[in-house]
Amino acid sequence: MISGERLKRFIRSGFLLTPLFLLACSSGGGEENVPSGSSLTPAGPPITWALKNPMPTPRTEFGVATVNNKIYAVGGYSNSGSVLRTVEEYDPATDSWARKADMPTPRRQLIVVSVNNKIYAIGGVNFSWDPNRLIYSYSTEEYNPATNTWASKASMPTGGTVNRVLGNRFIGGAVANEKIYVAAHNNPGTLSPITHALEYDPVTNVWTSKTQPPFSYTRYTVASLHNKVYALSDIGELAEYDPLKDSWIIRPPLSTPRFRTSLASVGGKLLSIGGGRNSSPVDIVEQYDPETQNWALRASMVSPRVSVAVGEALGKLYAIGGSSNASETFPSPLATVEEGTPTVD
């Protein structure tokens, strides 16, 4: 916890403590004031959820990526209070887990994506308990599942000065046209937070700056669909990025805004899964149809959780891990795995 006096010292010193930071340091860690969002269309065909074999390492704030219909869980924060470099492979066909080569750099809140059967772990942060002493990572590391080996790649640009207090830098990323796109929220300690977007080309190992996201004051969860990139903010705002035009378009907001929800794509739709409302984890699932630009409620998960990692394999969703409480400073990591089978419209 951070005392009121310490908060005053931070404010006097010029650091902007974002709402995310303040929430993380409270007992709940949630957002109380959120926009009402767009109206829900009637619930369509449901998702059927089923519990599967738990992940060997309970964790939260990690990433997942799929290669050859196997899902790889990378990094995160464990229930022993450690920032992880652990990699575990889940095979949906056999409902089994296997340990793989550790990631070189331990980190949580990182981006994990796959391109051309390789997995990329990008950015993140290392802290175990003190939200005032973050160590940011800008590493880009490539994992080859075929050889079970890691290789270092060009580091992600920093995006300017950033302070070391939790709530001042967050990143999200997804793949489109075989390139990786990163949306970042960065508060250097002024009243004007900075957002920026980056493109990473795994073929050339080069980073390029792109048009910044339209939301400048919050973190994002990011996913791709039909070679477009979607950024969903912690207060429910949605924006669509076209890599060919290097431009963003505002789309209808989430109907039930949730902090630290996860965004994934399956069956030509986007799904916002889990997250937190009013300081508590929720099991809510909403689906966005880019053709109609409508959100629709879908069947809830079995387990309410924030920071759940969501992967896709063989046309099914897998909601893995996360935290059973909303605190970022003292989370309760989970090993839970739920398989979601969407019903076709």
Residue pairs with C-beta under 8 A, 6 or more apart in sequence:
1 25
1 329
2 25
2 131
2 132
7 17
7 22
10 17
10 165
11 17
14 189
14 190
15 163
15 165
15 168
15 189
16 168
16 187
16 189
16 190
16 191
16 193
17 165
17 167
18 167
18 168
18 187
18 193
18 217
18 218
19 31
19 167
20 166
20 167
20 170
20 218
20 219
20 234
20 259
21 131
21 165
21 166
21 167
21 168
22 167
23 29
23 30
23 31
23 167
23 259
23 279
23 326
24 131
24 166
24 167
24 327
24 328
24 329
25 131
25 166
25 329
26 279
26 327
27 279
27 327
28 278
28 279
28 280
28 325
28 326
28 327
29 276
29 279
29 325
29 326
29 327
29 328
29 329
30 259
30 276
30 277
30 278
30 279
30 280
30 326
31 234
31 235
31 257
31 259
31 276
31 277
31 278
32 278
32 279
34 235
34 236
34 257
34 277
35 235
35 236
35 237
35 253
35 257
37 236
37 253
37 254
37 255
37 256
37 257
37 295
38 252
38 253
38 254
38 255
38 294
38 295
39 255
40 255
40 256
40 286
40 295
40 296
40 297
41 292
41 294
41 295
41 296
42 296
43 296
43 297
43 298
44 287
44 296
44 298
44 345
45 342
45 343
45 344
45 345
46 298
46 299
46 343
47 271
47 285
47 298
47 299
47 317
47 340
47 341
47 342
47 343
48 299
48 340
48 341
48 343
49 299
49 300
49 301
49 302
49 319
49 338
49 339
49 340
50 338
50 339
50 341
51 302
51 336
51 337
51 338
51 339
52 92
52 95
52 318
52 337
52 338
52 339
53 95
53 96
53 97
53 337
54 335
54 336
54 337
55 73
55 88
55 90
55 97
55 320
55 321
55 335
55 336
55 337
56 88
56 97
56 99
56 335
57 73
57 78
57 84
57 86
57 88
57 335
58 78
58 79
58 321
58 333
58 334
58 335
59 73
59 76
59 77
59 78
59 79
59 84
59 86
59 321
59 333
59 334
59 335
60 76
60 77
60 108
60 306
60 307
60 321
60 322
60 323
60 331
60 332
60 333
60 334
61 76
61 77
61 108
61 109
61 307
61 323
61 328
61 331
62 73
62 74
62 75
62 76
62 77
62 84
62 108
62 110
62 112
62 309
62 321
63 73
63 74
63 75
63 76
63 110
63 111
63 112
63 113
63 121
63 309
64 71
64 72
64 73
64 74
64 112
64 309
64 310
64 311
64 318
64 320
65 71
65 72
65 74
65 112
65 113
65 114
65 119
65 120
65 311
66 72
66 114
66 311
66 312
66 313
67 114
67 117
67 118
67 119
67 145
68 117
68 145
69 91
69 92
69 93
69 313
69 314
70 89
70 90
70 91
70 92
70 145
70 313
71 89
71 90
71 92
71 311
71 313
71 318
71 320
72 87
72 88
72 89
72 90
72 100
72 112
72 119
72 143
72 145
73 86
73 87
73 88
73 89
73 90
73 309
73 320
73 321
74 86
74 87
74 103
74 110
74 112
74 119
74 121
74 143
75 83
75 84
75 85
75 86
75 87
75 103
75 106
75 107
75 108
75 110
75 112
75 121
75 124
76 83
76 84
76 86
76 108
76 309
76 321
76 333
77 83
77 84
77 108
77 128
77 331
77 333
78 84
78 86
78 333
79 332
79 333
81 128
81 129
82 106
82 128
83 106
83 107
83 108
83 126
83 127
83 128
84 106
84 108
85 102
85 103
85 104
85 105
85 106
85 107
86 99
86 102
86 103
87 99
87 100
87 101
87 102
87 103
87 143
88 97
88 98
88 99
88 100
89 97
89 98
89 99
89 100
89 145
90 96
90 97
90 311
90 318
90 320
90 337
91 97
91 98
92 313
92 314
92 316
92 318
92 339
93 314
100 143
100 145
100 148
101 143
101 148
101 149
101 150
103 121
103 141
103 143
103 150
104 139
104 141
104 150
104 152
105 121
105 124
105 137
105 139
105 141
106 126
107 121
107 123
107 124
107 125
107 126
107 137
107 139
108 124
108 125
108 126
108 127
109 123
109 124
109 125
109 170
109 171
110 121
110 122
110 123
110 124
110 125
110 137
110 171
111 120
111 121
111 122
111 123
111 124
111 171
111 172
111 173
111 180
111 182
112 119
112 120
112 121
112 122
113 119
113 120
113 122
113 173
113 174
113 175
113 180
114 120
114 175
115 175
115 178
115 179
115 180
115 202
116 178
116 202
117 144
117 145
117 146
118 142
118 143
118 144
118 145
118 202
119 142
119 143
119 144
119 145
120 140
120 141
120 142
120 143
120 153
120 180
120 200
120 202
121 139
121 140
121 141
121 143
122 139
122 140
122 141
122 156
122 171
122 173
122 180
122 182
122 200
123 136
123 137
123 138
123 139
123 140
123 156
123 171
123 182
124 136
124 137
124 139
124 171
125 134
125 135
125 136
125 137
125 169
126 134
126 135
126 136
126 137
127 133
127 134
127 135
127 166
129 329
129 330
131 165
131 166
131 167
131 328
131 329
132 164
132 165
132 166
133 164
134 164
134 165
134 166
134 169
135 164
136 158
136 162
136 164
136 169
138 155
138 156
138 157
138 158
139 152
139 155
139 156
140 152
140 153
140 154
140 155
140 156
140 200
141 150
141 151
141 152
141 153
142 150
142 151
142 152
142 153
142 202
143 149
143 150
144 150
144 151
153 202
153 205
154 200
154 205
154 206
154 207
156 182
156 198
156 200
156 207
157 198
157 207
157 209
159 184
159 186
159 194
159 196
159 198
160 186
160 188
160 194
160 196
161 188
161 189
162 168
162 169
162 186
162 187
162 188
163 187
163 188
163 189
166 328
166 329
167 187
168 186
168 187
168 188
168 189
169 184
169 185
169 186
169 187
170 184
170 185
170 219
170 220
171 182
171 183
171 184
171 185
171 220
172 182
172 183
172 184
172 219
172 220
172 221
172 222
172 231
173 180
173 181
173 182
173 183
173 222
174 180
174 181
174 222
174 223
174 224
174 229
174 230
175 181
175 224
176 224
176 227
176 228
176 229
176 243
177 227
177 243
177 244
178 202
178 203
179 199
179 200
179 201
179 202
179 243
180 199
180 200
180 202
181 197
181 198
181 199
181 200
181 210
181 222
181 224
181 229
181 241
181 243
182 197
182 198
182 199
182 200
182 222
183 195
183 197
183 213
183 220
183 222
183 229
183 231
183 241
184 195
184 196
184 197
184 198
185 193
185 194
185 195
185 216
185 217
185 218
185 219
185 220
186 193
186 194
186 195
186 196
187 193
187 194
188 194
192 216
193 216
193 217
194 216
195 212
195 213
195 215
195 216
196 209
196 212
197 209
197 210
197 211
197 212
197 213
197 241
198 207
198 208
198 209
198 210
199 207
199 208
199 209
199 210
199 243
200 206
200 207
200 208
201 208
210 243
210 246
211 241
211 246
211 247
211 248
213 220
213 231
213 239
213 241
213 248
214 239
214 248
214 250
215 231
215 233
215 237
215 239
218 233
218 234
218 235
218 237
219 233
219 234
220 231
220 232
220 233
220 234
221 231
221 232
221 260
221 261
221 262
221 263
221 272
222 229
222 230
222 231
222 232
222 263
223 229
223 230
223 232
223 263
223 264
223 265
223 270
224 230
224 265
225 265
225 268
225 269
225 270
225 290
226 268
226 290
227 243
228 240
228 241
228 242
228 243
228 290
229 240
229 241
229 243
230 238
230 239
230 240
230 241
230 251
230 263
230 270
230 288
231 238
231 239
231 241
232 238
232 254
232 261
232 263
232 272
234 257
234 259
234 260
235 257
235 259
236 253
236 254
236 255
236 256
236 257
236 258
237 250
237 253
237 254
238 250
238 251
238 252
238 253
238 254
238 288
239 248
239 249
239 250
239 251
240 248
240 249
240 251
240 290
241 247
241 248
241 249
242 248
242 249
251 288
251 290
251 293
252 288
252 293
252 294
252 295
254 261
254 272
254 286
254 295
255 286
255 295
255 297
256 277
256 284
256 286
257 277
258 272
258 274
258 275
258 276
258 277
258 282
258 284
259 275
259 276
259 277
259 306
259 326
260 275
260 276
260 306
260 307
260 326
261 272
261 273
261 274
261 275
261 276
261 306
262 272
262 273
262 274
262 275
262 307
262 308
262 309
262 310
262 319
263 270
263 271
263 272
263 273
263 310
264 270
264 271
264 273
264 310
264 311
264 312
264 317
265 271
265 312
266 312
266 315
266 316
266 317
266 342
267 315
267 342
267 344
268 290
269 287
269 288
269 289
269 290
269 342
270 287
270 288
270 290
271 285
271 286
271 287
271 288
271 298
271 310
271 317
272 284
272 285
272 286
272 287
272 288
273 285
273 301
273 308
273 310
273 317
273 319
274 281
274 282
274 283
274 284
274 285
274 301
274 304
274 305
274 306
274 308
274 319
274 322
275 281
275 282
275 284
275 306
276 282
276 306
276 326
277 284
279 326
280 304
280 326
281 304
281 305
281 306
281 322
281 323
281 324
281 325
281 326
282 304
283 300
283 301
283 302
283 303
283 304
283 305
284 297
284 300
285 297
285 298
285 299
285 300
285 301
285 340
286 295
286 296
286 297
286 298
287 295
287 296
287 297
287 298
288 294
288 295
289 296
298 342
301 308
301 319
301 338
301 340
302 336
302 338
303 324
303 334
303 336
303 338
304 324
305 319
305 321
305 322
305 323
305 324
305 334
305 336
306 322
306 323
306 325
306 326
306 331
307 321
307 322
307 323
307 331
308 319
308 320
308 321
308 322
309 319
309 320
309 321
309 322
310 317
310 318
310 319
310 320
311 317
311 318
311 320
312 318
315 342
316 339
316 340
316 341
316 342
317 339
317 340
317 341
317 342
318 337
318 338
318 339
318 340
319 336
319 337
319 338
319 340
320 336
320 337
320 338
321 333
321 334
321 335
321 336
321 337
322 333
322 334
322 336
323 331
323 332
323 333
323 334
324 332
324 334
325 331
325 332
